[in-house]
Amino acid sequence: MIRILLFSHLFVVWAQENSHSETPRKPQNVKGWASYFENEISSFLDVPLEWALNTEVPHWLLGSYIKNGPGKSVFEDGRYYENWLDGSGKIHKLTFANGTARFSGRMLETGNYNKSVARKAMVPSVTLDRVRPTDWSIYELFEGALNGYDNTNVLLWKLGPPEKEKGMYIATTDYPLVHEIDPNTLRVKQAIPFTDIASMASC
């Protein structure tokens, strides 16, 4: 039974690969992936989006989609995170209203990120994996333990009532610390540690 399931899965993967092998690549698809793993630390607010294709945004589409994820992995001192998931968090927001689409972005300005900006170097902190080209020294491991972990780059969640201006927007990971975010400016309002909860180090 296991062999049959495995063969079926491999056949489906093969069929998908071969069915798309003749599909031409579109410039608007390739361009974004080429720079997917590069640093992107710029801040911008409510930039109007213009479409390459002659289509309109439906007027019934209202609201914002906000997502966080890694935005900076390489620092001015040449150090970089070996694991992309350690990358400093950034928030992006798409807002739809009255047939328009606007785009915003801002780094998650956490305590450790702000220290790294001020120092112009990667500040030691708790990380999922090693840093390159040289890993933390014994002294940096001590500093990293003091700085702890505050890189909330995995999920953005809204707590509270559905009204736009009410409730709390938090950037979070599987670690018991979150950052409250202003949904309009994407600014970090405060860090909220849940000191009575121990991290299980998993999602």
LINTAMO-V874639 format. One record per backbone hydrogen bond with DSSP energy under -0.5 kcal/mol. NH is the residue of the N-H (numbers start at 1). CO is the residue of the C=O. E is the energy in kcal/mol with one decimal. If there is no record, write none. Layout:
NH/CO/E, NH/CO/E
This chain:
5/1/-2.3, 6/2/-2.6, 7/3/-2.8, 8/4/-2.6, 9/5/-2.4, 10/6/-2.5, 11/7/-2.5, 12/8/-2.2, 13/9/-2.3, 14/10/-2.6, 15/11/-2.8, 16/12/-2.4, 17/13/-2.3, 18/14/-2.5, 19/15/-2.2, 20/16/-1.3, 21/18/-0.6, 23/20/-1.3, 29/26/-1.6, 30/26/-1.9, 31/27/-2.1, 33/29/-1.0, 34/30/-1.6, 35/31/-0.7, 35/32/-0.7, 36/33/-1.3, 38/35/-1.4, 40/71/-2.9, 44/105/-2.3, 47/103/-2.8, 49/101/-2.7, 55/53/-2.2, 57/99/-0.7, 61/58/-1.5, 62/60/-0.9, 63/96/-2.0, 65/94/-2.7, 66/64/-0.5, 67/92/-2.5, 69/90/-1.8, 71/88/-3.7, 72/88/-1.3, 75/79/-2.9, 78/75/-2.2, 80/132/-2.8, 81/73/-1.7, 82/130/-2.1, 83/130/-0.5, 84/82/-0.6, 86/83/-2.1, 87/84/-1.8, 88/72/-2.6, 90/69/-2.7, 91/106/-3.1, 92/67/-2.8, 93/104/-2.5, 94/65/-2.5, 95/102/-2.7, 96/63/-3.2, 97/100/-1.7, 100/97/-1.5, 102/95/-2.4, 103/47/-2.3, 104/93/-2.4, 105/44/-2.8, 106/91/-2.3, 108/89/-2.8, 109/107/-1.2, 110/108/-2.3, 114/110/-2.6, 115/111/-1.9, 116/112/-2.0, 117/113/-2.2, 118/114/-2.3, 119/115/-2.3, 120/116/-1.6, 121/116/-1.4, 126/148/-2.1, 132/80/-3.1, 141/137/-2.4, 142/138/-1.3, 143/139/-2.1, 144/140/-3.1, 145/141/-1.9, 146/142/-1.6, 147/143/-2.5, 148/144/-2.2, 152/150/-1.5, 153/151/-1.7, 154/172/-1.3, 155/172/-2.2, 157/170/-2.9, 159/157/-0.5, 159/168/-3.6, 166/163/-1.1, 168/159/-2.9, 169/181/-0.5, 170/157/-3.2, 170/168/-0.5, 171/179/-2.7, 172/155/-3.0, 173/175/-0.6, 177/175/-2.7, 178/192/-1.9, 179/171/-2.1, 180/190/-2.9, 181/169/-3.2, 182/187/-2.7, 183/181/-0.7, 186/182/-2.7, 189/180/-3.2, 189/187/-0.5, 190/180/-1.0, 192/178/-3.4, 193/191/-0.6, 194/176/-2.5, 195/193/-1.1, 197/194/-1.8
